[in-house]
Amino acid sequence: MKTIDQVHNKIVTREQAAKIVQHWKDQGMEIVFTNGCFDILHRGHIEYLFAARTQGDRLVIGVNSDHSVKLLKGPDRPVNDEQSRMLLLGALECADLVVLFDEETPLSLIQLLLPDILVKGGDWKVEQIVGADIVTEKGGKVLSLAFVDGFSTTGTIAKIQKKGS
């Protein structure tokens, strides 16, 4: 059983992530990177993240900051603050590192970490995935994993609002 300290230890700064990822690479491990807002964690997120983890040896999850979620999703988002979202992700067995980014896209984080495998959900075409060119130029893979239909944060919020009215 994991302790809360073990969960907190998965939540790292960009600089810490770079050092840890390089250490893993030096040990010959394949690093998988994915990112998202993960505002209200749901079944689709869980299935996707566990599938992402199977693509390599370690899974690094980039999480949009509260600021970047507002830019992407609007002034009423996120529902859950960045610290809460990172803690929930860190509690997942499939997550090895969780790192925050403040930009609208994770491009600079991808450039810093240079993952071996870049993964997004099936609602993204490979050629649309931010950082795909960087990863493929370094000989890595870019994957669009199957999308779990019927599960989305926006849909969950709409369902809650409908039940509340």
N, C-alpha and C positions, 0 to 999 in steps of 0.2 A: 504494500500500500504506500502510495506517495504521501509525503507530508506537504503542508502548505509552503514550507521553505523550499522544497524541491520544485514546486510549481513556480514560485517567485524566481528561482535561479534560472529558469528557462527564458525569462523576460529580460532582455539585454539591450544595451545601446547599440547603435550602428558600429561604433569602434570595437566594442566587445564582440559583436557578431563577426566582424571581419577577422579578428584574431582566432576565434573559435573555429570558424569555417576553414581558415587556412590550416589550422592544426588538423582538422578532420581530413582535408585534402592531402596533407602530408602523410597521413596514415592510409591513403589510398581509397578513402570513402567517396562515394558519389553523393553530391549535394543536390537536393531538390528544393526549389524555391517556388512559392506561390504567394499571392497577396489578395487582400480584399478589405472591405469595411467590417464584415462580420458583426453587424449591428445587433441583430437578434438571432442568436445562434439557433439553427434549426436542422432538421434531419438532412436536408440537402447539403448543408455545410459539412456535417459530420461524415456522410458517405463520401463526399468529394475529398475531404482532407485525408481520410484513411486510404482512399485510392491513390492519392498523390504520394503518400508516404511509401507505398509499395514500389514506387518507380525508382527508388534509390536507397541509400543507407541512412541519410539524415534529412529531415524536413524542416526547413526554415520558413516561417510564416511572417510576411510583411503585413502590418496592420496600418490602415489609414488613420491618421490622427483625427481628433474631433474637428479641427480646422479643415482638413481636406475632405472629410465626410460632408461637412456643411457646403463646401464648394461643389461637390459632386451630386449630392442628394437634396439639398435645400436647407432652409433655416431651421426646420423642425427636427433635423437629424444631426447627430445620431440620437437614438433613444437611450442607448447605454454609453457611458463615457469610455474613453480610450483605455483607462486603467482596468475597468471592469471587463471590457472586451478582451484585452490581452490576458487577464487572469483566467477567463473561461477557456481561451485557446490553449494556454499553458497547462491547464489541467487535463487536456486530452493526451492520451498515451501516444498518439501518432505525432505529436508536436515535439520537436527537439529544441528549437529556438523560436522565440517570438520577438519581433523587433518593429518598432514604430517608425513610420515615415510621415513627414508633414506636407509633402508635395502632392499634387493631384495624381501623379503616377509614381510607380516605384523605380523609375529609370535609374536614378542616381544610386539607389540601393543595389540594384542589379549590377550596375557597373562596379560598385565596390566589392560585392560578394562573388561575382562571376560564378554563378551556380552551374553545375553540369547539366541540370535538367530544369527547365522552366515550365510550369504547369498552370493552366487556367481551366475553368469549367467549359463545358460544351457549348455555352452560349457565346464563346469567343472563337473566331477562326484563327488558326495559327498565325497567319500573316498580319492579324490585327493585334496580337499580343505584344504589349510594350516590352522592349528588351529582347525580343526574339532574334533580331539581327546580331546583337552583341553575343548572345549565347551560342548561336550557330557559327559565328565567325571563330569562336574559340573551340569549335568541335563538339559543342553540346547539343542537346535535343530540346525541342519545344513541343509540348503536347497539349492538346485540348481534350480533356477527359469527359466522359459521358455526363450529361446534365440530368439531374434528378428532377423530373417534371413535377409540378404542383407544389413546390416549396420555394418560397422567396421571402425575404424580409418585408418587402413592400406588400406582398400578399398577406403576410401575417398581420401587419399593421392595419390593413384594410379590413381584415376579418375581425380584429379587436374593435375597431371603430364601428363596424356594422352591428356587432353584438351590444355595444354600449349605447347605441341610439334607439 
